[in-house]
Amino acid sequence: MKAASVLVVLLLARVGALYGHRLDWSWWTPIAYLWHDAAVAAAFGLCDRMLVRRPRAMWAIYAVAVAYVAINVPVTRVLSTPMTWPMWQAARGPLVDSIRHYATLSNIAWMMAVVAAGAAAPTVFRGTPASALIASLLLIAAAGPIASAHVATRGLERNAWTALALTAAPRVAPAPVDRNWRAPRGQRRASDDLAWLRGAAAGRHLVLVSLESTAAQYLGIYGMNPDVTPNVSALARDGVVFENAYAVYPESIKGLLSVLCSTYPALGTRAEIYAGAPCESLASALREHGYRTALFHSGRFGYLGMDAVVGNRGFQLLADAGDIGGRRESSFGVDEESTVARILEWIDRVPPDARCFVTYLPIAGHHPYEVPRSAEGLRSAESLALQKSGSASLSGARSASLSGERSRFTTEFDRYLNALRYGDSALGALMAGIRDRGLYDRTAWIVFGDHGEAFGQHEGNYGHTFQVYEENVHVPLIVAVPGRVARRQRSDRVVSSIDIAPTLLDIAGIAAPNSYQGTSAIDDNRRMATFFADYSLRLLGLRDGAMKYIRELDSGRSQLFDLRADPGETRNVADRYPDDVRWYAQKLNEWMK
């Protein structure tokens, strides 16, 4: 009886999860999507038999099972995945505003419907023959792996309980590899010359800015129209724009480890384990050469173990939202104006004959894309540009909603663009403050995106942590040395966030530590960029020239895209290039053993 009741609850949750998704239909499709539900219902039926003499305990277990399934329905509807173990680790106080944002009537109604089904099902199915049902469910579960080999379910076959169980155990760590393993399959020499950058920032102040949740495709210097980040564009005129830069990991904290330590984080691990990990950090290297070092974060170091990544890494000052204070606070942090003001105060205390290294980690751009009320509307010039264009020119994303002379963003993508504009205004304030102090031409900048942000460009792809498509991992990277270049230079080299620390040291004229796993982007040799995701599915990927390869570890499925012909990653050409697929798969196996 309880097996049938659990099955009904899971099937209703399945309807809610799959509603609106495009499914690959074949004779295998029903089994491929339902075998996890069958396995859980069968296990519950067997457990019911074992606890037949303890009915109260079984009813308690049943209530918990139904409640947990109900909680996961809105999560799956929004993120296309049930809660996984890493997601539960991330669901802390700073995400309260994001969670509240999705407490909609529709999502609450789905939760209540699942709870109601769970309450009514035991009465409806009283007396159902358990043995025959359990046997049938076990047959479906046994056929599930075979069906999954024929249908690409993208992880949607998992239910609340199997998603949690499958992600709870430690998984795969990157293997120690030689630096040359990133050598590409094709052309190995860079076609452009960036040698002028080597040592170009020697003796200058250094500023490292990590743009929160910023994919390259949303910035004007990468083709976005209108340009909601004019200050980034202005800064780029004084240096090099890397057109093919990739985040190692589509999440801020472990991604920051790759930047500060030039070290790959491990797949399936928490950031807290890196507190004692060996790391000759960027800040430590600069401090050894006389730089004053500080890191300012508009968010909170307690989020996802960030303190383990930034602590004891050579920064003489670490300041987060709690230290900075601010005119506006959210669950995630404080306003950017307050952080910029604190940065400039610290710069004012640096002795005139000293050099400083500032790391600025804003939060503008993070979901739910909230900004201070004074920054909710577009500037008039941007509003006019939007009205002339009619919409934000982004394929697959929601267009901007315009009303009158003052535009208020109303959809998620609209609000996201406004958050990027707000973050860019904070960068502009920092640039202006440094210019007002007569330091602009004595400062070098590296500005990059910590990861991207997805708005449905690919099926079920929202947010940033779950996939490794371009909108998730292709990020902006600008190296600016004002006064050293007459006009903006663009480079088509493939670079990685793991290369940022050695690149910054290279332009400062400082040798990078031998422990770095990345290499300077200025080097003449071409390289591949590698990246991975593990919040839901275990995905590995790489970019090699024009080719982008993605491998799903659990299913073994491969995707190969020619980004020159297909920048939107809509045509999987893996079947046309089997030799390339085998070579790329072997490279990723060398990385994750």
N, C-alpha and C positions, 0 to 999 in steps of 0.2 A: 504493500500500500504506500509506504513512504518512498519507495523507489519511483513509483508512478508520479507521486506528488512532486518529487525533486525534478523529475524529467519535465513535467509541465512548467515548472518555474524556470528551468534552464531554457526551454524552448521559447517561452515568452520573452525572456531576456535576449535570446538569439535573434528574434524578430526585431526587437528594438535596436540591437547592435548592427544588423545587416541592412536595415531600412535605409535606402538612399545610396547604397553602395552598388557599384557595377560588379556583377559576379560572372565568372567564367562557367558557362553552363555545359554540362555533359552528363552522361549516366552516372558518373562518379561524384558529381557535385553534392548531392544530399549527404552522402556518407562523409565526404571530405570536410564538410562544415559541421556535421553533427556528431562525429565519433567521440570528441572530447566530452560532450554532454552525455552520451551513452555510457562512457566509461565512469563518469562521476556518479550517474544515477545507479549504475550497477554496483559500484563500490558502496554506495549508501544503502542499497538493498541488502547486501551481504552484511554490512555493519548492523543493520536493523535486526537481522537474524541472530547475530552474535550477542546483541544486547536485549534479547526478547524478555529477559527477566528484569531489566532495568528500564522500564518505559519512560520514567521521568528524565533520565539521562539522555535517552534517544530523542525525546521531544525537545530538549534543550539544544542538542546538536542540530536538530532540524531547524529550529528557529534561527540559530546563528547562521546556518547555511543559507537560508532564504534571505536573511537581512544582508549578508555579504554580497549575494548575487544582486540584490536590489540596488545597493550602493554603487555597484560597478556598471549598471546600465547607463547612467548619464556620462560616466567616464568614457565608456566605449563609444557612445554616440558622438562625443566631442573629439576624442583623440584616436579613435579606431584601434584601441587596444584596451583590454581590462587592466586593472592595477597590477603591476609587476612588483617584485621585491625592490628593485631600485627606485621605482616610483613612490613606494611607501616611504622609503628613506628620504626622498625629496619633499614629501608632503608635510612641510613644517610651517611655522608661523609666517615667514616671509611670503608664502603663497596664499595667505588668507584672502587677499583681495581678488586673486585669480579664481579661487574656488567660489567665492561669493558671486563673482560675475556670471558663473554658469548655473547658479541656483534659479533657473527659469521655471515657469509654470509647466512647460512641456517636459523638462527633465524630472521635475518633482512628480508629475502625473505618471510617468513611466515607472518611477520607483514605487509609487503607491499601487500601481497595477500589479507589479510583481509581488509585492507584499500581500495584496488581496488574493492573488492566485495561490500563493503559498498558504494562506489561511483557509481557503475554501477547498483546495485539492484533497486533503485527507478525508474529508467527508464525502466528496464526489467519488473518490476511488476506493472507498472502504470495500473490502472483500475482493479486490482485484487479485487474480492468481499471481503470486510473486515469482514462483519458479520459472514459469514460461517467459515472463517479462525480463527477468534478469538474464536468462539464457539468450534471448534475442538481443539485449543490449550488449552483452559480451561479444556476440558475433559481429555486431556493427563496429564495436571498438577494435576488434581484431582486424577488420577490413580497412580501418581508418588509414594506417600508414600507406597501404597500397593506393587508396583513393587520393591521398595527398600528393603522391608522386605524379598524378595526372592532372591535378587542379592547383593553380597558384592561389592559395587562400590568403597570403600576406599576413598571416598570424591571426586572422579573424576566426579560425576554427577553435581558438582557445576560449575557455570560459573563465569566470572569475577565479575559480579554484585551481584549474590547471595552469593558468598564467602565473599564479603565485608560486605554485610548486616547481614549475620548470625553470624559474629564475632565482630560486632561493639558494641554490648551491653555487660555490665558487666555480668560475668557468675558465676562460683562456687568458693567458698572459702573453705579452709580446716577448719573443725570443731575442736574446742578444745577437745582433747581426752587424756585419761590417758596413761602414758608411756607404761603400760602393754598391750595396745591394739595391739602392734606389736608381741605379743607372737605367735609362729607358731602353725600350726594345728597338727604337728607331734611332733618329739623329741624336748624337751625343754632345755636339758642340753648340753653344748658344749662337744665335744669329745676330745679336746686338752686343754692343760694347758698353759695359757699365763700370769699366775700370776707373773712371774719373771719380766714382763715389768712394773708392777705397781711401780712407784717411781724410775725407772731405769734411768730417765733423770733428776732427781733432782739435781739442781746446775749447769746444763749444759746450754749452748746456745741452742736455738731452731730455726730450719729452716723449714718453711712450703712452699712447692713448688707445684703449681697447673699447671700441664701439659695441654696445650691448645689442645682441640679437640683430645684427646688421648684415644682410646678404648683399653681395656686390650688385646684383641686378636692381636694387632699389635706389642706387645712388646715381646722380647725374653724370659723374665721370665714367660710369659704366653703361650709359645710355638711357637712364630713366628720364622721362619727360612728363611733368616739369621736374626741375632739380630742387628737391626739398632739403638738400645739404650743400648750400652755396659756400659755406666756410670750408668744408672738406675740399670742394672744387678749387677754391682760391689757394688753399695750402698746396694742393697737387700741382699748381702751376710752378712751384718752386722745387720740383723734384721728379721722381719717377713713380708712375702708376703701374703696379704689377697686375696684369689682366687676369692671371690664372693662379690666384692664391687660394689655399685651402686650409680650413681648420682641421686639426687632427681629430677632434671630437666635438660633436654638436651640442656641447653644454659648457657653461662658463668655467666651472671650478677645475675639473681635470684638464680642460683646454688651457687654463692659465698655467698649469704645471708645465705643459709643453712649451709655453712661451718663456717663462722665467727660468726654467732649468734645461731647456732644449732636450727634453726626455719624454719618450712616449709613455703615457699612462697605460695601465693594464686594463684589459677588457674584463668586465664583471667585478670590479673592485670599488670600494668606497674611497673618497678623497682622504678620509682620516688616516689611512694607512701610510700616507706619504709624509707624515709629520717627521719621522726619523729617517726618511730615505736620503741617501747621499745625493747631494746636489750642489754643484758649483754654480750658484745662481748668477744671473745677469747683474743683479744689484751688488752681489759680493765682488764680482770681477771689477765693476766700476769703482766700488768703494776702495778696493786695493790700489786703485790708480788715483785716489784723492778726491773722488766725487762725493758730494753730500747726497744722500739717497732718501727718498720718501715715497710712500704709496698712499694714495687717497682713493677711497671707495665710497660712493654715494649709498651703497647698500650696507649689509651687515656681514662681518666676517664669520659669524656663527652659522651662516647658511651653507648647508651641504658640506661642512668641514673645510670651508675656505681658509680658516685660521691655520689649518695644518699645511696648506700649500704656501701661504705667504709668511708664516712665522719663521723666524730664524733663517731668513733668506737674504740677509745683508741690508735690509732697509733700516735706516736709523730712526725713521718715524713711520708708524702704521696708523692711519686714521680712517675709521669707518663712520657710518651714520651716527652711532652713539657718541663718538668723539666730536664730530662736526656740528651736530645739532642741525637746525635749519628752520626756515620759515614755514615749511610744509613737510609733514611726515606721512608715510603710508606704511603698510605692513612690510614693504620691501626696502624702504630707505627714506632718504631726504631729497629735497630739491637740488638740482644741479647748480643753481646760482650760489648756494651756500658752500658747496664743495669747491667750486672755482675760487670763491673768495678766500677759503682756507688755504688753497694751493698758493695763491698770490701772497698771502700773509707769510707763508713759510719761505717763499722765494725772497721776500724782502729781508728775511733774517739771515740769508746766506751771505757770508762775507764777500765783498766786491772782487776779491782776488781768487775766489773759489769757484769751482764748477759744480753744477747740481744735476741730478738725474731724478726726474719726476715721473711717476707712473700714475695715470689717472684712469680709474675704472668707473665710468658713469653707469646708471641704471636705466636711463631714458631709452626706450625701445623694448623693455621687458613687458610681457603681458601682466596686467590688462591694459597697457599702453596709456596709463593715466599721466596727465601733465597738470601743472598748476593752472588755475582758472585763467590767469592772465595770458597763458600760452595756448589756450584751446583753439583759437582761430588762426588761420593762415595770415601771413603778412599780405598786404594789398597786392604787391607785385606777384606773389605766388598764387593768390586767389585769381588774379586776372589771367595768369598763364593757364591755370586749370580751366577757367571758363572758356578760353580760346581753344584749348585742346579737347574740351568736352569730357575728358576722363583721364585718369592716370594710365599711361601706356604700359600696362603690364598684362601679358597674355596669361590667362588662367586665373587671375586674381580679381577680386571685386573692384569695380571702378569707383572713383571718388564721387561723392554725392554733393552736388552744388546747389546752393540756395542763396540768391541775392549777391551783394557785393562781399559779404563776409561768409566764408565757407566754414561750416562745422562738420568735422568728420563724424559719420554716424555708424558706418560698418566697421568691422574689426580691422580690415586693411586700411581704411581711411584713418582710423584712430592711430594705427601703427605709423603711417606716414607722418602724421602730426607729431607723434612722439619722436620720430627721427629728426624732424625739423626742430623740435625743442632741444634735443640733444646737440644738434649742430649749432644752435644759438649759444649753448653753453661753451662749446669748443671755440666759437667765435669770440666769446667774452674772454676766454683764456688767452687766445691769440692777441686780442687787443690789449689785455693787461700786460702781457710780455712785451708787446710793441711799445706801450706807454712807458715802460721802464728802460727802454733803449736796448733791449736784449733780443729782439726778434732776429736780427741778422747775426746774432751770436748763439743761436739755438738751432738744433737739428731735431726733426720730428719723425717718428714712425707712428702712423695711424693705421689700425687694422680692425677688422670685425672679429669678435670672439667666436661667433658662429652665425648662421643665418636664421631665417624665420620663414615658415611655410604657410601658405594660405590656399591649400587645395590645388596647387599646380599639378600634383599627382594624386591619384586615388587615395583618400584617407590621410593625406599628409598635411597636418596642421601642427603649429608650434615648431620646435626645432630639434628635440632630442631623439626622435624615433627613426629617422631615415637619413640617408647620405646622398640624396639628390642635390642638384646644384643649389636649390633654394635653402638647403640645410647647411652645406659645408663650403660653398664657393663664396669667399669673403673679400672685401676690399683690403688692399695693402698699399700704402703710400709711404715712400721715404722722401722727405723734403729737407733740403739744405738751402735755405734762403740765401740768395746772393751768389750761388755757385752754378746756376743753370739759367740760360736765357729764356727757355720755355719748357713746358711740360714734356717729359719723355715717357713713352709707353713701352713696356716690355711684355712679350708674350711668354716669358719663361714660366714654367710650372714651379711654384714654390709652396712651402708648407709653413704653418705656424711654428713648427719645430725649428725653422730656419731664422726666426726673428731675432733671437738672442745673438747668434753668431753674426748676423747681418749688422745689427746695431754696433756690436764691438768692432766689426770691420770698418764701418764708416768713421768710428772714433779712433781708429788706428791702434786698436788693442787686439792682441792675439786671443782667440777663443780657447777655452779649456779643452783638453783632449777628451774629456768625458762627454762632450756634447754629441748628441746623436744627429743633430741637424748640421747644415753647412751654410755658409754665407750665400745669399742670393746673388751676390756680385760675381761669384766664381763663373768661369767660362763654361763649365760642364753643365749640361742639362740633366735634370733629375725628374723622377716621378714624385708625386705627392700621395701619401697614403692616409686613410682615415677609417674610422669605425664608429659604430653605434651599438649600445647594449641595453638601453632602457626597456626595450620590448623585444624585438627580434635582434639576433646577433648578426650584424652586417659588417662586412669588410669591403673596402673600396680603394681604388687608386685612379689617379689621372696621369696619363702618359701621352704627352703631345696633345693631339686632338681626341684621343680615345679615353673613355671613362668606363671603368669596369667595376661592377658591384657583385658581391657574392654573399648569399644568405647561408650562413654556416649550417644551420639545422636542417634545411631542406636540400642544400647543395645546389640550389638554382643560381644561374649566372645571368647577368644582364650586361650587355656591352653597347655603348653608345658612341657614335661619331659626332662629337660636339660641334665640329666645324659645319657639318651638314644638318645636324639635328640638335641645336642648342637647348631645346626644351626637353630633351630626353624622352621622346615619344616613341621611338622605333628601336626596339631591341634587335641588334644585328649579331648576337652571339652565334646563331646558327651559320652565319655567312663567314665567320672568321674563327673556326675551331682551334687553329694553331695559336692564335693570339689569346683565346680564352684559356687554353691549357697553360700557356706561359705565365699569364697574369695570375691564375689560380696558384701556380707553383710559387710565385713571388710572395703572395699573401700567406701561403702556408709556411714559407721561411720566416715570415714576420710573426705569425701567431702559431706557435707549435704546441 
